[in-house]
Amino acid sequence: MPQVAPVEAALGVPPQQRTSGEIQVRGGALAVCAPFAPAARVLSGYGGSVVSPRAGWEWAPATGRHAMEHLQAEGATGAQGHEPTPEPLAAGRAAWPLALGADGVMGPLRPEGGQPQGQIRWRESKGGVLARLGQQRTRPGPLVPRLVPRRLVAVLGDLERRTPCLGLDALRQGSRGAPQGGWLSEGGRGLWRLCEEECSG
């Protein structure tokens, strides 16, 4: 019988127990979209060994902490004038316009993370979307719009927290060299100020 795949020693399990970084990343990504038990079953089918829901419960926050450390390091580097390297794009896609959009939403959260008790507290979340605007010919023949690659940026907090995340991803998407750019959002002053900051230059 296959053994349950444990989490890394850094997450509080004995040092002789290991799983690959790829499995942990995939497990964390699945746990964002599905409850831990279904995510563990999907991951078990992918990896060929049994993964426990508890492992996914540990991987998800660890992956989040690692992502935040990486983002903070990128932000510090950007503040010193070093921009991230644009991601490679096929020649045809590099000529497509770059579109950016942003919006915000209020969501209900518990006051204590991971605990079901307590009065619900509404928190603000801000998100942004980046995509290249292209076209693709369908099998019948006509051209239809195509958005690739699509990237979502979201933070728990106000507009000021989201701005550096969106700016870094715009640079990674090649905003400096895009032939055209577009912005889509509601009419809030803060969002249009963000547009001026991220679409200029």
C-alpha positions in Angstrom: 0.0 0.0 0.0 1.5 3.4 -0.9 2.5 5.6 2.0 1.1 9.0 2.7 3.4 11.7 1.3 4.5 13.9 4.2 5.4 17.6 4.3 9.0 18.9 4.5 10.9 19.1 7.8 10.7 22.9 7.6 7.0 22.5 8.1 7.3 20.6 11.3 7.6 16.9 10.4 10.5 14.5 11.0 13.6 15.2 8.8 13.5 11.7 7.2 10.2 12.6 5.6 10.4 14.4 2.2 8.3 15.4 -0.8 9.5 17.1 -4.0 9.1 20.8 -4.4 7.0 20.3 -7.5 4.5 18.2 -5.6 4.2 20.8 -2.9 3.7 23.6 -5.4 1.0 21.7 -7.2 -0.6 20.7 -3.9 -0.6 24.4 -2.7 -2.1 25.5 -6.0 -4.9 22.9 -5.9 -5.7 23.8 -2.3 -6.4 27.3 -3.4 -9.1 26.1 -5.8 -10.6 23.1 -3.9 -11.0 21.8 -0.3 -8.0 20.0 1.0 -9.5 16.5 0.8 -10.5 16.7 -2.9 -7.2 18.4 -3.7 -5.3 15.6 -2.1 -7.1 13.0 -4.1 -6.4 14.8 -7.4 -2.7 15.2 -6.4 -2.5 11.5 -5.4 -3.7 10.5 -8.8 -1.1 12.7 -10.5 1.8 11.6 -8.4 1.1 7.9 -8.0 1.3 8.0 -4.2 -1.3 8.9 -1.5 -1.2 12.5 -0.3 -3.0 13.4 2.9 -5.3 16.4 3.2 -3.1 17.4 6.2 -0.1 17.7 3.9 -2.0 20.1 1.7 -3.1 22.1 4.7 0.6 22.6 5.6 1.8 23.2 2.1 -0.7 26.0 1.2 0.5 28.6 3.8 4.1 27.6 3.3 3.8 28.2 -0.4 2.1 31.6 0.4 4.9 32.6 2.7 7.5 31.6 0.1 5.7 33.7 -2.5 5.5 36.7 -0.2 9.2 36.5 0.5 9.9 36.3 -3.2 7.6 39.3 -3.9 9.2 41.4 -1.1 12.6 40.6 -2.5 11.5 41.7 -6.0 10.0 44.8 -4.6 13.2 45.8 -2.8 15.2 45.1 -5.9 12.7 47.2 -8.0 13.0 50.1 -5.5 16.7 50.2 -6.2 16.0 50.6 -9.9 16.4 47.0 -11.1 13.4 45.9 -13.0 12.4 42.2 -13.5 13.4 40.5 -16.7 10.4 40.3 -19.1 9.1 36.8 -19.8 9.9 35.5 -23.3 7.1 35.8 -25.8 6.7 34.3 -29.3 7.4 36.9 -32.0 3.8 37.1 -33.0 2.5 37.6 -29.4 5.1 40.3 -28.6 3.4 42.5 -31.2 0.0 42.2 -29.5 -1.3 45.0 -27.3 -1.1 44.6 -23.5 -4.3 45.1 -21.6 -4.5 45.7 -17.8 -7.6 45.8 -15.6 -8.2 46.3 -11.9 -11.1 46.2 -9.4 -11.8 45.5 -5.8 -14.2 43.5 -3.7 -15.1 43.1 0.0 -15.0 39.6 1.4 -16.1 38.1 4.8 -13.2 36.7 6.9 -12.9 35.4 10.4 -10.9 37.5 12.8 -8.6 34.6 13.7 -7.0 32.9 10.7 -7.7 29.2 10.5 -10.3 29.3 13.2 -14.1 29.0 12.5 -15.1 31.0 15.6 -15.6 34.7 16.0 -17.6 37.5 14.4 -17.1 37.8 10.6 -15.0 40.8 9.6 -15.3 42.3 6.1 -11.9 42.9 4.5 -11.0 44.6 1.2 -9.3 42.7 -1.6 -7.8 44.3 -4.7 -7.1 42.4 -7.9 -5.7 43.1 -11.4 -5.6 41.2 -14.7 -2.9 41.4 -17.4 -3.2 39.9 -20.9 -2.0 40.2 -24.4 -4.8 41.0 -26.9 -4.5 38.8 -29.9 -6.5 36.9 -32.4 -6.9 33.3 -33.3 -8.5 31.7 -36.4 -11.1 29.2 -35.6 -11.7 25.9 -37.5 -14.6 27.5 -39.6 -12.4 30.4 -40.6 -13.2 33.6 -38.8 -10.8 35.4 -36.4 -11.8 35.5 -32.7 -10.2 37.4 -29.9 -7.6 35.6 -27.8 -6.1 36.6 -24.5 -2.7 35.1 -23.7 -0.9 34.9 -21.5 -3.4 35.8 -18.8 -2.1 36.7 -15.3 -4.1 37.5 -12.1 -2.6 39.7 -9.4 -4.6 39.9 -6.1 -3.8 41.1 -2.6 -5.7 41.3 0.7 -5.6 45.0 1.5 -6.0 48.4 -0.1 -4.9 49.8 -3.4 -1.4 50.8 -2.2 -0.6 47.1 -1.4 -1.7 46.0 -4.9 0.2 48.7 -6.9 3.7 47.2 -6.7 2.4 43.7 -7.4 0.6 44.9 -10.6 3.6 47.0 -11.6 6.1 44.1 -11.3 3.8 41.8 -13.3 3.3 44.4 -16.0 7.1 44.6 -16.4 7.3 40.8 -16.6 4.7 40.9 -19.3 6.8 43.3 -21.4 4.9 46.5 -20.8 7.9 48.6 -21.8 8.0 47.1 -25.2 4.3 46.5 -25.9 3.2 48.4 -29.0 -0.1 49.5 -27.4 -1.6 49.3 -24.0 -5.2 49.4 -22.6 -6.7 49.9 -19.2 -10.1 48.7 -18.0 -11.6 49.5 -14.7 -14.4 51.4 -12.9 -14.3 55.1 -12.5 -12.6 55.2 -9.1 -9.9 57.9 -8.8 -7.5 55.6 -7.2 -7.7 53.1 -10.0 -7.2 55.7 -12.7 -4.2 57.0 -10.8 -2.9 53.5 -10.8 -3.4 53.4 -14.6 -1.4 56.6 -15.0 1.4 55.1 -12.9 1.5 51.7 -14.5 0.8 52.7 -18.1 3.2 55.6 -18.3 6.8 55.2 -19.6 
